[in-house]
Amino acid sequence: MAEENIIYVGKKPTMNYVLAIVTQFNNNVDHITIKARGKAISKAVDISEITKHKFIQELKYGNIKLETEVVHGDRGDSNVSSIEIILTR
Amino acid sequence: MAEENIIYVGKKPTMNYVLAIVTQFNNNVDHITIKARGKAISKAVDISEITKHKFIQELKYGNIKLETEVVHGDRGDSNVSSIEIILTR
């Protein structure tokens, strides 16, 4: 229940994620969590809105959480914003 | 009450918006709405998180709304995602 319904948004095209989410909902999942960090946050919002408006109109937003994560890199730690969007049927 | 507490996020540097928000809260405003569209959505989340973590720790998130807006351009209408983040003291 925990891990399987999470979609991590990265560098793939927007529609890849949309189709992955639609497929999961068609497999009778009742909610999906979309997670993104940094510049991918805008893409996560696009993905959510496209899924909701063009594919599964009955979807609703659950909790939307904004946070700051610490990323450990070669040149020390840096902060990056993150979003977590829950879509429910 | 309505219009004055809205910050529209555009192309200016992130810290410009952060300082505008901090200034407003210092003038005894009790909530601020941050609005952004398209790629500026990621910046809006950065602005909210930086304001909350580095400047006014007591801030909390109110409602966070995701929507799709229609933009009328030279080459016809296009859809753009938008975010609305409410920060309250």
Backbone of each chain as nested JSON, in Angstrom:
{
  "chains": [
    {"id": "A", "residues": [
      {"number": 1, "name": "MET", "atoms": {"N": [0.821, -1.202, 0.0], "CA": [0.0, 0.0, 0.0], "C": [0.86, 1.258, 0.0]}},
      {"number": 2, "name": "ALA", "atoms": {"N": [1.976, 1.21, 0.706], "CA": [2.735, 2.448, 0.913], "C": [3.469, 2.89, -0.356]}},
      {"number": 3, "name": "GLU", "atoms": {"N": [4.45, 2.109, -0.783], "CA": [5.365, 2.555, -1.83], "C": [4.784, 2.517, -3.234]}},
      {"number": 4, "name": "GLU", "atoms": {"N": [3.903, 1.573, -3.509], "CA": [3.56, 1.301, -4.902], "C": [2.782, 2.425, -5.59]}},
      {"number": 5, "name": "ASN", "atoms": {"N": [2.098, 3.259, -4.809], "CA": [1.27, 4.293, -5.442], "C": [1.965, 5.65, -5.532]}},
      {"number": 6, "name": "ILE", "atoms": {"N": [3.284, 5.663, -5.477], "CA": [4.007, 6.932, -5.537], "C": [4.653, 7.096, -6.909]}},
      {"number": 7, "name": "ILE", "atoms": {"N": [4.432, 8.261, -7.514], "CA": [5.059, 8.592, -8.799], "C": [6.091, 9.686, -8.542]}},
      {"number": 8, "name": "TYR", "atoms": {"N": [7.356, 9.409, -8.854], "CA": [8.406, 10.409, -8.713], "C": [8.62, 11.099, -10.055]}},
      {"number": 9, "name": "VAL", "atoms": {"N": [8.442, 12.403, -10.09], "CA": [8.565, 13.143, -11.345], "C": [10.012, 13.559, -11.562]}},
      {"number": 10, "name": "GLY", "atoms": {"N": [10.546, 13.183, -12.727], "CA": [11.927, 13.529, -13.073], "C": [11.993, 14.133, -14.455]}},
      {"number": 11, "name": "LYS", "atoms": {"N": [12.956, 13.65, -15.265], "CA": [13.234, 14.298, -16.549], "C": [12.457, 13.736, -17.743]}},
      {"number": 12, "name": "LYS", "atoms": {"N": [11.677, 12.693, -17.535], "CA": [10.921, 12.142, -18.668], "C": [9.839, 13.122, -19.124]}},
      {"number": 13, "name": "PRO", "atoms": {"N": [9.31, 12.927, -20.349], "CA": [8.246, 13.825, -20.821], "C": [6.998, 13.736, -19.931]}},
      {"number": 14, "name": "THR", "atoms": {"N": [6.314, 14.867, -19.832], "CA": [5.109, 14.973, -18.996], "C": [4.122, 13.832, -19.248]}},
      {"number": 15, "name": "MET", "atoms": {"N": [3.86, 13.522, -20.529], "CA": [2.825, 12.534, -20.833], "C": [3.187, 11.124, -20.365]}},
      {"number": 16, "name": "ASN", "atoms": {"N": [4.486, 10.828, -20.252], "CA": [4.868, 9.518, -19.699], "C": [4.293, 9.331, -18.291]}},
      {"number": 17, "name": "TYR", "atoms": {"N": [4.421, 10.382, -17.481], "CA": [3.922, 10.301, -16.103], "C": [2.396, 10.265, -16.076]}},
      {"number": 18, "name": "VAL", "atoms": {"N": [1.77, 11.073, -16.954], "CA": [0.304, 11.087, -17.005], "C": [-0.209, 9.682, -17.309]}},
      {"number": 19, "name": "LEU", "atoms": {"N": [0.405, 9.038, -18.32], "CA": [-0.073, 7.709, -18.704], "C": [0.184, 6.676, -17.616]}},
      {"number": 20, "name": "ALA", "atoms": {"N": [1.296, 6.809, -16.901], "CA": [1.574, 5.898, -15.78], "C": [0.495, 6.036, -14.7]}},
      {"number": 21, "name": "ILE", "atoms": {"N": [0.091, 7.274, -14.438], "CA": [-0.931, 7.511, -13.41], "C": [-2.288, 6.981, -13.861]}},
      {"number": 22, "name": "VAL", "atoms": {"N": [-2.65, 7.258, -15.117], "CA": [-3.934, 6.777, -15.635], "C": [-3.982, 5.252, -15.575]}},
      {"number": 23, "name": "THR", "atoms": {"N": [-2.863, 4.61, -15.951], "CA": [-2.786, 3.143, -15.91], "C": [-3.019, 2.633, -14.487]}},
      {"number": 24, "name": "GLN", "atoms": {"N": [-2.382, 3.277, -13.515], "CA": [-2.559, 2.837, -12.126], "C": [-4.008, 2.987, -11.68]}},
      {"number": 25, "name": "PHE", "atoms": {"N": [-4.622, 4.111, -12.012], "CA": [-6.033, 4.289, -11.613], "C": [-6.921, 3.254, -12.301]}},
      {"number": 26, "name": "ASN", "atoms": {"N": [-6.587, 2.89, -13.543], "CA": [-7.366, 1.866, -14.241], "C": [-7.196, 0.488, -13.614]}},
      {"number": 27, "name": "ASN", "atoms": {"N": [-6.123, 0.313, -12.844], "CA": [-5.91, -0.944, -12.12], "C": [-6.517, -0.888, -10.722]}},
      {"number": 28, "name": "ASN", "atoms": {"N": [-7.494, -0.013, -10.556], "CA": [-8.275, 0.049, -9.32], "C": [-7.555, 0.579, -8.092]}},
      {"number": 29, "name": "VAL", "atoms": {"N": [-6.488, 1.319, -8.32], "CA": [-5.891, 2.054, -7.208], "C": [-6.843, 3.205, -6.871]}},
      {"number": 30, "name": "ASP", "atoms": {"N": [-6.978, 3.567, -5.589], "CA": [-7.916, 4.662, -5.276], "C": [-7.232, 6.005, -4.979]}},
      {"number": 31, "name": "HIS", "atoms": {"N": [-5.904, 5.978, -4.813], "CA": [-5.199, 7.26, -4.706], "C": [-3.748, 7.096, -5.135]}},
      {"number": 32, "name": "ILE", "atoms": {"N": [-3.178, 8.194, -5.615], "CA": [-1.787, 8.193, -6.054], "C": [-1.104, 9.427, -5.497]}},
      {"number": 33, "name": "THR", "atoms": {"N": [0.16, 9.251, -5.073], "CA": [0.945, 10.385, -4.589], "C": [1.977, 10.753, -5.644]}},
      {"number": 34, "name": "ILE", "atoms": {"N": [1.998, 12.029, -6.023], "CA": [2.955, 12.523, -7.007], "C": [3.985, 13.361, -6.261]}},
      {"number": 35, "name": "LYS", "atoms": {"N": [5.274, 12.994, -6.41], "CA": [6.33, 13.727, -5.707], "C": [7.311, 14.342, -6.691]}},
      {"number": 36, "name": "ALA", "atoms": {"N": [7.759, 15.555, -6.393], "CA": [8.746, 16.223, -7.252], "C": [9.57, 17.191, -6.419]}},
      {"number": 37, "name": "ARG", "atoms": {"N": [10.771, 17.477, -6.933], "CA": [11.652, 18.432, -6.265], "C": [12.133, 19.475, -7.269]}},
      {"number": 38, "name": "GLY", "atoms": {"N": [12.479, 20.653, -6.753], "CA": [13.095, 21.692, -7.587], "C": [12.259, 22.05, -8.798]}},
      {"number": 39, "name": "LYS", "atoms": {"N": [12.934, 22.128, -9.963], "CA": [12.239, 22.588, -11.169], "C": [11.182, 21.607, -11.665]}},
      {"number": 40, "name": "ALA", "atoms": {"N": [11.237, 20.363, -11.201], "CA": [10.224, 19.377, -11.603], "C": [8.87, 19.635, -10.941]}},
      {"number": 41, "name": "ILE", "atoms": {"N": [8.83, 20.564, -9.973], "CA": [7.565, 20.859, -9.281], "C": [6.513, 21.361, -10.27]}},
      {"number": 42, "name": "SER", "atoms": {"N": [6.913, 22.258, -11.18], "CA": [5.959, 22.772, -12.182], "C": [5.414, 21.632, -13.03]}},
      {"number": 43, "name": "LYS", "atoms": {"N": [6.309, 20.7, -13.388], "CA": [5.882, 19.566, -14.2], "C": [4.893, 18.678, -13.434]}},
      {"number": 44, "name": "ALA", "atoms": {"N": [5.119, 18.506, -12.137], "CA": [4.215, 17.695, -11.315], "C": [2.805, 18.297, -11.304]}},
      {"number": 45, "name": "VAL", "atoms": {"N": [2.734, 19.633, -11.264], "CA": [1.426, 20.298, -11.288], "C": [0.768, 20.11, -12.658]}},
      {"number": 46, "name": "ASP", "atoms": {"N": [1.557, 20.26, -13.735], "CA": [1.028, 19.984, -15.082], "C": [0.476, 18.566, -15.175]}},
      {"number": 47, "name": "ILE", "atoms": {"N": [1.253, 17.597, -14.701], "CA": [0.856, 16.187, -14.757], "C": [-0.474, 15.974, -14.022]}},
      {"number": 48, "name": "SER", "atoms": {"N": [-0.58, 16.541, -12.834], "CA": [-1.814, 16.393, -12.049], "C": [-3.004, 16.995, -12.772]}},
      {"number": 49, "name": "GLU", "atoms": {"N": [-2.819, 18.211, -13.292], "CA": [-3.926, 18.905, -13.947], "C": [-4.348, 18.211, -15.245]}},
      {"number": 50, "name": "ILE", "atoms": {"N": [-3.368, 17.748, -16.027], "CA": [-3.698, 17.058, -17.285], "C": [-4.436, 15.757, -16.984]}},
      {"number": 51, "name": "THR", "atoms": {"N": [-3.959, 15.0, -15.981], "CA": [-4.62, 13.74, -15.623], "C": [-6.072, 13.994, -15.235]}},
      {"number": 52, "name": "LYS", "atoms": {"N": [-6.261, 15.031, -14.44], "CA": [-7.571, 15.354, -13.887], "C": [-8.523, 15.884, -14.973]}},
      {"number": 53, "name": "HIS", "atoms": {"N": [-8.039, 16.766, -15.833], "CA": [-8.939, 17.416, -16.781], "C": [-9.155, 16.609, -18.053]}},
      {"number": 54, "name": "LYS", "atoms": {"N": [-8.11, 15.903, -18.531], "CA": [-8.231, 15.243, -19.827], "C": [-8.514, 13.75, -19.729]}},
      {"number": 55, "name": "PHE", "atoms": {"N": [-8.207, 13.132, -18.594], "CA": [-8.33, 11.674, -18.535], "C": [-9.342, 11.17, -17.506]}},
      {"number": 56, "name": "ILE", "atoms": {"N": [-9.22, 11.566, -16.251], "CA": [-10.106, 11.017, -15.218], "C": [-10.72, 12.195, -14.455]}},
      {"number": 57, "name": "GLN", "atoms": {"N": [-11.845, 12.68, -15.012], "CA": [-12.437, 13.924, -14.48], "C": [-12.914, 13.799, -13.031]}},
      {"number": 58, "name": "GLU", "atoms": {"N": [-13.177, 12.557, -12.593], "CA": [-13.705, 12.408, -11.24], "C": [-12.621, 12.558, -10.152]}},
      {"number": 59, "name": "LEU", "atoms": {"N": [-11.357, 12.662, -10.547], "CA": [-10.283, 12.775, -9.548], "C": [-10.406, 14.07, -8.752]}},
      {"number": 60, "name": "LYS", "atoms": {"N": [-9.986, 13.972, -7.486], "CA": [-9.96, 15.152, -6.618], "C": [-8.59, 15.253, -5.96]}},
      {"number": 61, "name": "TYR", "atoms": {"N": [-8.236, 16.46, -5.562], "CA": [-6.988, 16.618, -4.828], "C": [-7.193, 16.276, -3.367]}},
      {"number": 62, "name": "GLY", "atoms": {"N": [-6.275, 15.464, -2.839], "CA": [-6.202, 15.269, -1.395], "C": [-5.238, 16.298, -0.868]}},
      {"number": 63, "name": "ASN", "atoms": {"N": [-4.458, 15.917, 0.108], "CA": [-3.512, 16.844, 0.718], "C": [-2.402, 17.234, -0.273]}},
      {"number": 64, "name": "ILE", "atoms": {"N": [-2.027, 18.507, -0.277], "CA": [-0.89, 18.98, -1.06], "C": [0.134, 19.528, -0.069]}},
      {"number": 65, "name": "LYS", "atoms": {"N": [1.333, 18.924, -0.077], "CA": [2.328, 19.272, 0.948], "C": [3.565, 19.897, 0.298]}},
      {"number": 66, "name": "LEU", "atoms": {"N": [4.017, 21.015, 0.841], "CA": [5.262, 21.643, 0.389], "C": [6.298, 21.481, 1.484]}},
      {"number": 67, "name": "GLU", "atoms": {"N": [7.516, 21.117, 1.109], "CA": [8.574, 20.917, 2.092], "C": [9.927, 21.331, 1.536]}},
      {"number": 68, "name": "THR", "atoms": {"N": [10.925, 21.354, 2.419], "CA": [12.299, 21.587, 1.992], "C": [13.111, 20.344, 2.317]}},
      {"number": 69, "name": "GLU", "atoms": {"N": [13.826, 19.832, 1.323], "CA": [14.677, 18.666, 1.553], "C": [16.134, 19.073, 1.436]}},
      {"number": 70, "name": "VAL", "atoms": {"N": [16.995, 18.379, 2.172], "CA": [18.421, 18.645, 2.099], "C": [19.049, 17.628, 1.149]}},
      {"number": 71, "name": "VAL", "atoms": {"N": [19.743, 18.137, 0.125], "CA": [20.401, 17.262, -0.84], "C": [21.901, 17.292, -0.569]}},
      {"number": 72, "name": "HIS", "atoms": {"N": [22.499, 16.112, -0.417], "CA": [23.935, 16.024, -0.14], "C": [24.691, 15.903, -1.454]}},
      {"number": 73, "name": "GLY", "atoms": {"N": [25.439, 16.933, -1.797], "CA": [26.163, 16.921, -3.069], "C": [27.671, 17.002, -2.858]}},
      {"number": 74, "name": "ASP", "atoms": {"N": [28.408, 16.998, -3.974], "CA": [29.875, 17.057, -3.915], "C": [30.352, 18.329, -3.231]}},
      {"number": 75, "name": "ARG", "atoms": {"N": [29.633, 19.411, -3.468], "CA": [30.069, 20.691, -2.917], "C": [29.3, 21.058, -1.649]}},
      {"number": 76, "name": "GLY", "atoms": {"N": [28.95, 20.053, -0.862], "CA": [28.248, 20.302, 0.393], "C": [26.742, 20.106, 0.251]}},
      {"number": 77, "name": "ASP", "atoms": {"N": [26.029, 20.401, 1.328], "CA": [24.592, 20.207, 1.332], "C": [23.88, 21.418, 0.736]}},
      {"number": 78, "name": "SER", "atoms": {"N": [22.754, 21.177, 0.089], "CA": [21.945, 22.305, -0.355], "C": [20.474, 21.978, -0.128]}},
      {"number": 79, "name": "ASN", "atoms": {"N": [19.675, 23.031, -0.029], "CA": [18.244, 22.858, 0.202], "C": [17.495, 22.869, -1.12]}},
      {"number": 80, "name": "VAL", "atoms": {"N": [16.5, 22.02, -1.22], "CA": [15.663, 22.024, -2.42], "C": [14.202, 21.868, -1.98]}},
      {"number": 81, "name": "SER", "atoms": {"N": [13.33, 22.648, -2.609], "CA": [11.9, 22.56, -2.282], "C": [11.301, 21.308, -2.907]}},
      {"number": 82, "name": "SER", "atoms": {"N": [10.265, 20.799, -2.271], "CA": [9.584, 19.627, -2.83], "C": [8.076, 19.775, -2.689]}},
      {"number": 83, "name": "ILE", "atoms": {"N": [7.361, 19.054, -3.54], "CA": [5.892, 19.037, -3.458], "C": [5.424, 17.594, -3.429]}},
      {"number": 84, "name": "GLU", "atoms": {"N": [4.324, 17.37, -2.725], "CA": [3.692, 16.056, -2.686], "C": [2.206, 16.298, -2.933]}},
      {"number": 85, "name": "ILE", "atoms": {"N": [1.704, 15.74, -4.025], "CA": [0.31, 15.961, -4.415], "C": [-0.419, 14.633, -4.343]}},
      {"number": 86, "name": "ILE", "atoms": {"N": [-1.497, 14.568, -3.601], "CA": [-2.29, 13.336, -3.553], "C": [-3.528, 13.502, -4.437]}},
      {"number": 87, "name": "LEU", "atoms": {"N": [-3.671, 12.571, -5.38], "CA": [-4.867, 12.528, -6.233], "C": [-5.715, 11.338, -5.792]}},
      {"number": 88, "name": "THR", "atoms": {"N": [-6.994, 11.571, -5.537], "CA": [-7.865, 10.472, -5.121], "C": [-9.081, 10.39, -6.029]}},
      {"number": 89, "name": "ARG", "atoms": {"N": [-9.599, 9.166, -6.139], "CA": [-10.779, 8.972, -6.964], "C": [-12.036, 9.24, -6.148]}}
    ]},
    {"id": "B", "residues": [
      {"number": 1, "name": "MET", "atoms": {"N": [-8.75, 44.312, 1.635], "CA": [-8.558, 42.94, 2.124], "C": [-8.285, 41.983, 0.972]}},
      {"number": 2, "name": "ALA", "atoms": {"N": [-8.998, 42.158, -0.129], "CA": [-8.935, 41.143, -1.181], "C": [-7.635, 41.209, -1.97]}},
      {"number": 3, "name": "GLU", "atoms": {"N": [-7.455, 42.272, -2.738], "CA": [-6.366, 42.311, -3.709], "C": [-4.983, 42.528, -3.089]}},
      {"number": 4, "name": "GLU", "atoms": {"N": [-4.922, 43.278, -2.003], "CA": [-3.607, 43.778, -1.582], "C": [-2.651, 42.702, -1.062]}},
      {"number": 5, "name": "ASN", "atoms": {"N": [-3.191, 41.566, -0.616], "CA": [-2.323, 40.55, -0.032], "C": [-1.931, 39.457, -1.022]}},
      {"number": 6, "name": "ILE", "atoms": {"N": [-1.994, 39.754, -2.303], "CA": [-1.645, 38.757, -3.311], "C": [-0.285, 39.087, -3.92]}},
      {"number": 7, "name": "ILE", "atoms": {"N": [0.585, 38.079, -3.966], "CA": [1.894, 38.231, -4.599], "C": [1.888, 37.392, -5.881]}},
      {"number": 8, "name": "TYR", "atoms": {"N": [2.099, 38.045, -7.025], "CA": [2.183, 37.321, -8.297], "C": [3.644, 37.038, -8.609]}},
      {"number": 9, "name": "VAL", "atoms": {"N": [4.008, 35.783, -8.743], "CA": [5.395, 35.408, -8.983], "C": [5.686, 35.416, -10.484]}},
      {"number": 10, "name": "GLY", "atoms": {"N": [6.706, 36.183, -10.873], "CA": [7.098, 36.264, -12.274], "C": [8.592, 36.057, -12.435]}},
      {"number": 11, "name": "LYS", "atoms": {"N": [9.236, 36.928, -13.214], "CA": [10.624, 36.703, -13.586], "C": [11.659, 37.332, -12.651]}},
      {"number": 12, "name": "LYS", "atoms": {"N": [11.225, 38.065, -11.65], "CA": [12.21, 38.672, -10.738], "C": [12.906, 37.602, -9.902]}},
      {"number": 13, "name": "PRO", "atoms": {"N": [14.072, 37.953, -9.299], "CA": [14.762, 36.96, -8.47], "C": [13.903, 36.532, -7.268]}},
      {"number": 14, "name": "THR", "atoms": {"N": [14.093, 35.271, -6.88], "CA": [13.332, 34.686, -5.773], "C": [13.31, 35.58, -4.532]}},
      {"number": 15, "name": "MET", "atoms": {"N": [14.495, 36.111, -4.162], "CA": [14.57, 36.861, -2.908], "C": [13.764, 38.16, -2.945]}},
      {"number": 16, "name": "ASN", "atoms": {"N": [13.546, 38.731, -4.129], "CA": [12.686, 39.922, -4.214], "C": [11.287, 39.619, -3.666]}},
      {"number": 17, "name": "TYR", "atoms": {"N": [10.753, 38.466, -4.063], "CA": [9.41, 38.092, -3.616], "C": [9.4, 37.755, -2.125]}},
      {"number": 18, "name": "VAL", "atoms": {"N": [10.457, 37.054, -1.692], "CA": [10.545, 36.698, -0.265], "C": [10.512, 37.976, 0.58]}},
      {"number": 19, "name": "LEU", "atoms": {"N": [11.323, 38.957, 0.185], "CA": [11.388, 40.181, 0.979], "C": [10.068, 40.96, 0.927]}},
      {"number": 20, "name": "ALA", "atoms": {"N": [9.384, 40.937, -0.219], "CA": [8.072, 41.592, -0.315], "C": [7.079, 40.943, 0.656]}},
      {"number": 21, "name": "ILE", "atoms": {"N": [7.143, 39.622, 0.748], "CA": [6.22, 38.903, 1.641], "C": [6.549, 39.186, 3.103]}},
      {"number": 22, "name": "VAL", "atoms": {"N": [7.853, 39.137, 3.443], "CA": [8.267, 39.401, 4.82], "C": [7.848, 40.815, 5.224]}},
      {"number": 23, "name": "THR", "atoms": {"N": [8.01, 41.766, 4.315], "CA": [7.616, 43.149, 4.593], "C": [6.124, 43.244, 4.882]}},
      {"number": 24, "name": "GLN", "atoms": {"N": [5.334, 42.561, 4.062], "CA": [3.887, 42.592, 4.286], "C": [3.503, 41.992, 5.636]}},
      {"number": 25, "name": "PHE", "atoms": {"N": [4.114, 40.862, 5.979], "CA": [3.797, 40.263, 7.286], "C": [4.235, 41.183, 8.424]}},
      {"number": 26, "name": "ASN", "atoms": {"N": [5.337, 41.912, 8.243], "CA": [5.789, 42.853, 9.267], "C": [4.841, 44.043, 9.405]}},
      {"number": 27, "name": "ASN", "atoms": {"N": [4.037, 44.27, 8.368], "CA": [3.026, 45.328, 8.434], "C": [1.691, 44.792, 8.951]}},
      {"number": 28, "name": "ASN", "atoms": {"N": [1.763, 43.693, 9.696], "CA": [0.599, 43.154, 10.399], "C": [-0.479, 42.539, 9.522]}},
      {"number": 29, "name": "VAL", "atoms": {"N": [-0.113, 42.158, 8.318], "CA": [-1.012, 41.345, 7.515], "C": [-1.046, 39.954, 8.15]}},
      {"number": 30, "name": "ASP", "atoms": {"N": [-2.192, 39.268, 8.155], "CA": [-2.216, 37.941, 8.781], "C": [-2.203, 36.78, 7.786]}},
      {"number": 31, "name": "HIS", "atoms": {"N": [-2.389, 37.083, 6.497], "CA": [-2.206, 36.022, 5.505], "C": [-1.857, 36.626, 4.148]}},
      {"number": 32, "name": "ILE", "atoms": {"N": [-1.15, 35.847, 3.351], "CA": [-0.739, 36.291, 2.018], "C": [-0.996, 35.157, 1.035]}},
      {"number": 33, "name": "THR", "atoms": {"N": [-1.464, 35.526, -0.155], "CA": [-1.682, 34.534, -1.208], "C": [-0.578, 34.689, -2.254]}},
      {"number": 34, "name": "ILE", "atoms": {"N": [0.092, 33.605, -2.566], "CA": [1.152, 33.599, -3.58], "C": [0.6, 32.887, -4.807]}},
      {"number": 35, "name": "LYS", "atoms": {"N": [0.639, 33.574, -5.968], "CA": [0.104, 32.973, -7.2], "C": [1.191, 32.866, -8.248]}},
      {"number": 36, "name": "ALA", "atoms": {"N": [1.191, 31.761, -8.983], "CA": [2.169, 31.574, -10.06], "C": [1.579, 30.67, -11.124]}},
      {"number": 37, "name": "ARG", "atoms": {"N": [2.121, 30.804, -12.338], "CA": [1.691, 29.962, -13.455], "C": [2.91, 29.343, -14.125]}},
      {"number": 38, "name": "GLY", "atoms": {"N": [2.683, 28.196, -14.777], "CA": [3.728, 27.575, -15.59], "C": [5.009, 27.321, -14.817]}},
      {"number": 39, "name": "LYS", "atoms": {"N": [6.136, 27.682, -15.431], "CA": [7.427, 27.378, -14.825], "C": [7.685, 28.156, -13.542]}},
      {"number": 40, "name": "ALA", "atoms": {"N": [6.943, 29.226, -13.318], "CA": [7.108, 30.002, -12.084], "C": [6.551, 29.283, -10.857]}},
      {"number": 41, "name": "ILE", "atoms": {"N": [5.847, 28.171, -11.084], "CA": [5.276, 27.419, -9.959], "C": [6.377, 26.932, -9.019]}},
      {"number": 42, "name": "SER", "atoms": {"N": [7.468, 26.4, -9.596], "CA": [8.578, 25.926, -8.749], "C": [9.136, 27.075, -7.913]}},
      {"number": 43, "name": "LYS", "atoms": {"N": [9.246, 28.258, -8.546], "CA": [9.763, 29.409, -7.816], "C": [8.829, 29.811, -6.675]}},
      {"number": 44, "name": "ALA", "atoms": {"N": [7.524, 29.72, -6.912], "CA": [6.549, 30.065, -5.87], "C": [6.708, 29.155, -4.65]}},
      {"number": 45, "name": "VAL", "atoms": {"N": [7.002, 27.872, -4.905], "CA": [7.205, 26.935, -3.793], "C": [8.505, 27.289, -3.053]}},
      {"number": 46, "name": "ASP", "atoms": {"N": [9.567, 27.607, -3.81], "CA": [10.817, 28.058, -3.18], "C": [10.574, 29.282, -2.299]}},
      {"number": 47, "name": "ILE", "atoms": {"N": [9.857, 30.255, -2.837], "CA": [9.582, 31.499, -2.111], "C": [8.847, 31.2, -0.802]}},
      {"number": 48, "name": "SER", "atoms": {"N": [7.837, 30.351, -0.877], "CA": [7.066, 30.008, 0.319], "C": [7.938, 29.331, 1.355]}},
      {"number": 49, "name": "GLU", "atoms": {"N": [8.73, 28.358, 0.905], "CA": [9.559, 27.588, 1.84], "C": [10.662, 28.451, 2.463]}},
      {"number": 50, "name": "ILE", "atoms": {"N": [11.273, 29.311, 1.653], "CA": [12.34, 30.178, 2.193], "C": [11.758, 31.162, 3.212]}},
      {"number": 51, "name": "THR", "atoms": {"N": [10.595, 31.74, 2.891], "CA": [9.953, 32.679, 3.819], "C": [9.664, 32.0, 5.148]}},
      {"number": 52, "name": "LYS", "atoms": {"N": [9.158, 30.782, 5.058], "CA": [8.731, 30.034, 6.233], "C": [9.926, 29.553, 7.069]}},
      {"number": 53, "name": "HIS", "atoms": {"N": [10.954, 29.051, 6.416], "CA": [12.055, 28.448, 7.171], "C": [13.096, 29.462, 7.625]}},
      {"number": 54, "name": "LYS", "atoms": {"N": [13.366, 30.493, 6.815], "CA": [14.474, 31.398, 7.136], "C": [14.01, 32.7, 7.767]}},
      {"number": 55, "name": "PHE", "atoms": {"N": [12.752, 33.095, 7.569], "CA": [12.347, 34.42, 8.035], "C": [11.25, 34.416, 9.093]}},
      {"number": 56, "name": "ILE", "atoms": {"N": [10.134, 33.76, 8.833], "CA": [9.011, 33.811, 9.789], "C": [8.56, 32.379, 10.068]}},
      {"number": 57, "name": "GLN", "atoms": {"N": [9.246, 31.766, 11.055], "CA": [9.047, 30.33, 11.317], "C": [7.621, 29.995, 11.737]}},
      {"number": 58, "name": "GLU", "atoms": {"N": [6.902, 30.976, 12.283], "CA": [5.548, 30.674, 12.775], "C": [4.523, 30.537, 11.643]}},
      {"number": 59, "name": "LEU", "atoms": {"N": [4.895, 30.839, 10.41], "CA": [3.938, 30.751, 9.301], "C": [3.476, 29.317, 9.072]}},
      {"number": 60, "name": "LYS", "atoms": {"N": [2.215, 29.214, 8.65], "CA": [1.654, 27.898, 8.306], "C": [1.01, 27.99, 6.92]}},
      {"number": 61, "name": "TYR", "atoms": {"N": [0.905, 26.845, 6.275], "CA": [0.204, 26.82, 5.005], "C": [-1.292, 26.741, 5.229]}},
      {"number": 62, "name": "GLY", "atoms": {"N": [-2.02, 27.594, 4.528], "CA": [-3.471, 27.459, 4.432], "C": [-3.757, 26.599, 3.226]}},
      {"number": 63, "name": "ASN", "atoms": {"N": [-4.81, 26.904, 2.52], "CA": [-5.183, 26.123, 1.351], "C": [-4.142, 26.268, 0.229]}},
      {"number": 64, "name": "ILE", "atoms": {"N": [-3.845, 25.156, -0.441], "CA": [-2.986, 25.179, -1.631], "C": [-3.835, 24.674, -2.789]}},
      {"number": 65, "name": "LYS", "atoms": {"N": [-3.989, 25.528, -3.818], "CA": [-4.915, 25.196, -4.901], "C": [-4.165, 25.062, -6.22]}},
      {"number": 66, "name": "LEU", "atoms": {"N": [-4.427, 23.989, -6.958], "CA": [-3.868, 23.805, -8.301], "C": [-4.998, 23.943, -9.311]}},
      {"number": 67, "name": "GLU", "atoms": {"N": [-4.732, 24.678, -10.385], "CA": [-5.761, 24.888, -11.401], "C": [-5.148, 24.959, -12.786]}},
      {"number": 68, "name": "THR", "atoms": {"N": [-6.023, 24.97, -13.796], "CA": [-5.574, 25.183, -15.171], "C": [-6.206, 26.471, -15.681]}},
      {"number": 69, "name": "GLU", "atoms": {"N": [-5.379, 27.361, -16.198], "CA": [-5.9, 28.615, -16.753], "C": [-5.711, 28.612, -18.266]}},
      {"number": 70, "name": "VAL", "atoms": {"N": [-6.61, 29.292, -18.961], "CA": [-6.497, 29.414, -20.417], "C": [-5.83, 30.747, -20.729]}},
      {"number": 71, "name": "VAL", "atoms": {"N": [-4.721, 30.677, -21.483], "CA": [-4.006, 31.885, -21.868], "C": [-4.282, 32.151, -23.345]}},
      {"number": 72, "name": "HIS", "atoms": {"N": [-4.727, 33.375, -23.652], "CA": [-5.037, 33.748, -25.034], "C": [-3.791, 34.33, -25.677]}},
      {"number": 73, "name": "GLY", "atoms": {"N": [-3.233, 33.622, -26.64], "CA": [-2.005, 34.1, -27.29], "C": [-2.214, 34.345, -28.776]}},
      {"number": 74, "name": "ASP", "atoms": {"N": [-1.153, 34.797, -29.443], "CA": [-1.213, 35.079, -30.881], "C": [-1.581, 33.836, -31.682]}},
      {"number": 75, "name": "ARG", "atoms": {"N": [-1.09, 32.698, -31.228], "CA": [-1.32, 31.473, -31.978], "C": [-2.45, 30.642, -31.376]}},
      {"number": 76, "name": "GLY", "atoms": {"N": [-3.44, 31.319, -30.816], "CA": [-4.596, 30.629, -30.251], "C": [-4.493, 30.484, -28.74]}},
      {"number": 77, "name": "ASP", "atoms": {"N": [-5.447, 29.782, -28.165], "CA": [-5.481, 29.608, -26.714], "C": [-4.596, 28.436, -26.297]}},
      {"number": 78, "name": "SER", "atoms": {"N": [-3.997, 28.56, -25.136], "CA": [-3.288, 27.396, -24.604], "C": [-3.564, 27.288, -23.11]}},
      {"number": 79, "name": "ASN", "atoms": {"N": [-3.4, 26.089, -22.598], "CA": [-3.64, 25.848, -21.178], "C": [-2.351, 25.971, -20.395]}},
      {"number": 80, "name": "VAL", "atoms": {"N": [-2.428, 26.559, -19.222], "CA": [-1.254, 26.639, -18.363], "C": [-1.686, 26.324, -16.927]}},
      {"number": 81, "name": "SER", "atoms": {"N": [-0.871, 25.528, -16.238], "CA": [-1.183, 25.192, -14.852], "C": [-0.87, 26.378, -13.944]}},
      {"number": 82, "name": "SER", "atoms": {"N": [-1.594, 26.455, -12.84], "CA": [-1.321, 27.524, -11.879], "C": [-1.396, 26.985, -10.453]}},
      {"number": 83, "name": "ILE", "atoms": {"N": [-0.731, 27.703, -9.552], "CA": [-0.78, 27.342, -8.136], "C": [-1.147, 28.572, -7.335]}},
      {"number": 84, "name": "GLU", "atoms": {"N": [-1.854, 28.354, -6.239], "CA": [-2.203, 29.417, -5.312], "C": [-1.877, 28.889, -3.925]}},
      {"number": 85, "name": "ILE", "atoms": {"N": [-0.948, 29.551, -3.26], "CA": [-0.487, 29.103, -1.937], "C": [-0.862, 30.17, -0.919]}},
      {"number": 86, "name": "ILE", "atoms": {"N": [-1.583, 29.779, 0.118], "CA": [-1.909, 30.742, 1.176], "C": [-0.996, 30.5, 2.371]}},
      {"number": 87, "name": "LEU", "atoms": {"N": [-0.296, 31.56, 2.778], "CA": [0.551, 31.522, 3.977], "C": [-0.147, 32.334, 5.061]}},
      {"number": 88, "name": "THR", "atoms": {"N": [-0.314, 31.728, 6.243], "CA": [-0.976, 32.454, 7.335], "C": [-0.097, 32.467, 8.57]}},
      {"number": 89, "name": "ARG", "atoms": {"N": [-0.26, 33.503, 9.365], "CA": [0.514, 33.6, 10.595], "C": [-0.189, 32.837, 11.708]}}
    ]}
  ]
}
